[in-house]
Amino acid sequence: MDEEVQLKNIKEFLQNYNKITDDCFSQCVYTLSQSRLTGEEALCANNCVQKSKFVDQKCMQAFIEHQQQSMQKFIEESSQKQAEQEATVVDSNISDTENNEIVKQESTK
C-alpha cells in the first residue's frame, strides 16, 4: 500500500514538474538558436517557476484550511447527532419506566 502511495506521489510530482517546465518554457524562451538562455529568458523562467510554486503553495494552504473546516463541521454534526440519539434513548427509557409504573399501579388496584 505504501508503495502505491509513493508511486502516486512521484507521478503527481513529475506531472506538476512537467507542466511548470512546459508552461515556463513556452512563456519565456524566445530563441532556440543559442545553447544557453539569455539573461531575459533566465529571469523570466526563474520568475515563472517562483510564481508557480507560490500559487501551488497558496492552493495547498487553501485546500488544507477547507479540509480542516469540513472536518470540524463533520465532527460537530456527528456530536450533535450522537447527543440527539442519546437523548432519544433516555426519553425512551423514561417512557418505559412511566409505562411500567402505570402497569404496576393498575395491577395493584
CYANA upper distance limits for C-alpha pairs under 8 A (distance plus 0.5 A):
  1 MET  CA      5 VAL  CA      6.95
  2 ASP  CA      6 GLN  CA      6.64
  3 GLU  CA      7 LEU  CA      6.61
  4 GLU  CA      8 LYS  CA      6.61
  5 VAL  CA      9 ASN  CA      6.63
  6 GLN  CA     10 ILE  CA      6.64
  7 LEU  CA     11 LYS  CA      6.55
  8 LYS  CA     12 GLU  CA      6.67
  9 ASN  CA     13 PHE  CA      6.58
 10 ILE  CA     14 LEU  CA      6.62
 11 LYS  CA     15 GLN  CA      6.63
 12 GLU  CA     16 ASN  CA      6.67
 13 PHE  CA     17 TYR  CA      6.55
 14 LEU  CA     18 ASN  CA      6.47
 15 GLN  CA     19 LYS  CA      6.61
 16 ASN  CA     20 ILE  CA      6.63
 17 TYR  CA     21 THR  CA      6.54
 18 ASN  CA     22 ASP  CA      6.48
 19 LYS  CA     23 ASP  CA      6.50
 20 ILE  CA     24 CYS  CA      6.41
 20 ILE  CA     49 VAL  CA      7.26
 20 ILE  CA     52 SER  CA      7.43
 21 THR  CA     25 PHE  CA      6.37
 21 THR  CA     49 VAL  CA      8.44
 22 ASP  CA     26 SER  CA      6.56
 23 ASP  CA     27 GLN  CA      6.69
 24 CYS  CA     28 CYS  CA      6.30
 24 CYS  CA     29 VAL  CA      8.41
 24 CYS  CA     44 CYS  CA      8.43
 24 CYS  CA     45 ALA  CA      6.11
 24 CYS  CA     48 CYS  CA      6.19
 24 CYS  CA     49 VAL  CA      7.36
 25 PHE  CA     29 VAL  CA      5.86
 25 PHE  CA     45 ALA  CA      7.44
 27 GLN  CA     45 ALA  CA      8.42
 28 CYS  CA     41 GLU  CA      5.78
 28 CYS  CA     42 ALA  CA      8.28
 28 CYS  CA     44 CYS  CA      6.00
 28 CYS  CA     45 ALA  CA      6.18
 29 VAL  CA     37 LEU  CA      7.86
 29 VAL  CA     41 GLU  CA      6.10
 29 VAL  CA     45 ALA  CA      8.38
 30 TYR  CA     41 GLU  CA      7.95
 37 LEU  CA     41 GLU  CA      6.11
 37 LEU  CA     42 ALA  CA      6.17
 38 THR  CA     42 ALA  CA      6.58
 39 GLY  CA     43 LEU  CA      6.61
 40 GLU  CA     44 CYS  CA      6.57
 41 GLU  CA     45 ALA  CA      6.50
 42 ALA  CA     46 ASN  CA      6.52
 43 LEU  CA     47 ASN  CA      6.62
 44 CYS  CA     48 CYS  CA      6.50
 45 ALA  CA     49 VAL  CA      6.66
 46 ASN  CA     50 GLN  CA      6.68
 47 ASN  CA     51 LYS  CA      6.54
 48 CYS  CA     52 SER  CA      6.64
 49 VAL  CA     53 LYS  CA      6.67
 50 GLN  CA     54 PHE  CA      6.60
 51 LYS  CA     55 VAL  CA      6.54
 52 SER  CA     56 ASP  CA      6.53
 53 LYS  CA     57 GLN  CA      6.61
 54 PHE  CA     58 LYS  CA      6.70
 55 VAL  CA     59 CYS  CA      6.58
 56 ASP  CA     60 MET  CA      6.62
 57 GLN  CA     61 GLN  CA      6.55
 58 LYS  CA     62 ALA  CA      6.63
 59 CYS  CA     63 PHE  CA      6.59
 60 MET  CA     64 ILE  CA      6.60
 61 GLN  CA     65 GLU  CA      6.68
 62 ALA  CA     66 HIS  CA      6.61
 63 PHE  CA     67 GLN  CA      6.60
 64 ILE  CA     68 GLN  CA      6.63
 65 GLU  CA     69 GLN  CA      6.71
 66 HIS  CA     70 SER  CA      6.57
 67 GLN  CA     71 MET  CA      6.52
 68 GLN  CA     72 GLN  CA      6.60
 69 GLN  CA     73 LYS  CA      6.63
 70 SER  CA     74 PHE  CA      6.60
 71 MET  CA     75 ILE  CA      6.62
 72 GLN  CA     76 GLU  CA      6.67
 73 LYS  CA     77 GLU  CA      6.60
 74 PHE  CA     78 SER  CA      6.50
 75 ILE  CA     79 SER  CA      6.57
 76 GLU  CA     80 GLN  CA      6.65
 77 GLU  CA     81 LYS  CA      6.63
 78 SER  CA     82 GLN  CA      6.58
 79 SER  CA     83 ALA  CA      6.61
 80 GLN  CA     84 GLU  CA      6.67
 81 LYS  CA     85 GLN  CA      6.63
 82 GLN  CA     86 GLU  CA      6.62
 83 ALA  CA     87 ALA  CA      6.59
 84 GLU  CA     88 THR  CA      6.67
 85 GLN  CA     89 VAL  CA      6.76
 86 GLU  CA     90 VAL  CA      6.69
 87 ALA  CA     91 ASP  CA      6.56
 88 THR  CA     92 SER  CA      6.53
 89 VAL  CA     93 ASN  CA      6.62
 90 VAL  CA     94 ILE  CA      6.67
 91 ASP  CA     95 SER  CA      6.65
 92 SER  CA     96 ASP  CA      6.66
 93 ASN  CA     97 THR  CA      6.65
 94 ILE  CA     98 GLU  CA      6.63
 95 SER  CA     99 ASN  CA      6.58
 96 ASP  CA    100 ASN  CA      6.62
 97 THR  CA    101 GLU  CA      6.75
 98 GLU  CA    102 ILE  CA      6.75
 99 ASN  CA    103 VAL  CA      6.66
100 ASN  CA    104 LYS  CA      6.64
101 GLU  CA    105 GLN  CA      6.61
102 ILE  CA    106 GLU  CA      6.65
103 VAL  CA    107 SER  CA      6.58
104 LYS  CA    108 THR  CA      6.74
105 GLN  CA    109 LYS  CA      7.08
